[in-house]
Structure formats: structure tokens, C-alpha cells
Amino acid sequence: MYNFSVPAGFKAYIDQIVVPGRTYAYTADGSGSRIGLLKGKKATVIMSRGWSYGDGSPISGCDLQEPWIRLILGFVGVTDIEFVVAEGAAHLDRGKVGRDEYLQSIRERVRLKTGLGMAT
């Protein structure tokens, strides 16, 4: 997360793949309605944040990252979305938690949600 949202490079990538006729289309009735062309697809989104923005956090309302990603994926038809969130990365910088300790739970969540083995 950068400034409560997605990094500019990721936004630029999204701008390249959200393309009429490829990932979404307008309906033929001329109403301006659109349909996502990626229906039936699943997305696993792995993201990191310096602080904890989850439910119950005093700054949970500042999380514009997950809702925006959910909106964009839904726009192109992907509604089966899993999020793996690595929160509290700032604790690494401050030496409050070790790298291996921090990454252990993240690797396990990625493995459980994706079925993929994770290199250590």
C-alpha cells in the first residue's frame, strides 16, 4: 500500500489490461452498460502494508487498496477474489519483528489459499 491505495506502477498495469473488447464489453442495447469478460476466473491478491488496516483497526477506513482492487476485478468480471494481506511490514524496519518470523505466517496463508509451495 502506498498512501492508502495502490502503487502507481500497479495502477499503470491495470490501465493496460482493462481494455474494452478484451476484459470488458459494452452491451449491444446502447445503454452504456458493460459486462466483464473474465467471468468464472479466480484471483488471489497478495499485498503488503506498513501498518494494520484490518477490521477493528483505528485506521481501517484508510484502506482504499482492497476496495479499489475488488472494484477493478469486479469490473472485468472476476468476483471470486482471495486476499492475502501482509500487514505490519513497518515493524520489520523498526526491528520489532524478525524477517523469518514475519514471513512465516504470510507464506502459510499463501500456501493455504493458493495450494502453492512457497520458497523460503
N, C-alpha and C positions, 0 to 999 in steps of 0.2 A: 504494500500500500504506500502510495506517495500522496501526501497532502489529502488524505481521506478517500482517495479514488485510485484509479489505475495509472501506471506509469505511461508517459507519452508514447514510448515505443510500442507498448501493447495496444494503445488506442490507435496508433497508425496501422498496426497489423489488422485490427478489427475493421478499420476503414477499407482495407484491401480485400477482405473476404465477405463483407456484407454488400453484395452486388445483386442488383435486380436481374432476374433470369438465371442466376446461379445458386444463390442461397435463399432468395425470396422472390415472389412474383406478385404482381397486382392482379386482382380478379378481373374477369372479362366484362363485368357489368358496368364498368366506368365509375364506380362509386369511390374509387381511391382505396378500397380495402385491399389488404395484401394477405398472402399466405406464406408461411415458412416452408421451404422446400427440403428441410433436413429433418422432417418428422420421423420418429422411430429411432433416432440416434440418441446416444447417451454421452454425457460429458462428465469427466472428473476434473475439477478445477483445484489445483494446488496453489495456494497463495500464502504470502507471509506478511506479517505486520510487526511493527516495532512494539506496539502496546497491545493490550487486550481490549477488543471492541465487542466481545460476545454479550449475550443476554445477561443482564444484571450489572454490567459494567457502567460506571457513570458516564462513559463516553461512547456507549453503544450507538447512539443516534448519529455519531460522526462517521459511521461506516457507510460510505457511498460505493465502495468497491463491490461488495457482493450483490447488492440490488442492481447495480448497473450491469454486471456480468450476467445476472439472471435475466434482465430485460433484453439484452442483446441476443443471448442464446435463444430466448423465447421468440424473439422477432424472426429468427431464421428457422424456427420450428423445433428446437431442442428444448424439451421440458423435463427430461429425466436428467437431473443435474446433481452430482455429489460434490460437496466442498470439503477439502482437507485444508484446514487453516493452521498455519504455524504462527501462533501469536506470541508476543513477548520477546521477540528477537532482540530488543534493546537490552535485555538482561545479559545477553552474550557480550555485547560491547562494554557493559559495565562490570563484567566479571562476576555477576551474581549467580550464574549457572555455567557449567562446563558445556563445551560443544557436543560431546558424546551424549551427555545426559539430555540435553535439549533435543538432539536429533532422534534419539531412541523412540520417543513416543510418536514423533511425526512419521518416521519410517514404518512403524507398526500400523498407524492409521492408513497410510498409503497402501500398504500391503493388504490390509483388510478390505478396503474399498475397491481396490483395483485387481486384486489377486496376483499382483506382480511382486516378484522378489526385489528387494532393494539392496544395492551395493552399499557396503559400509565404508 
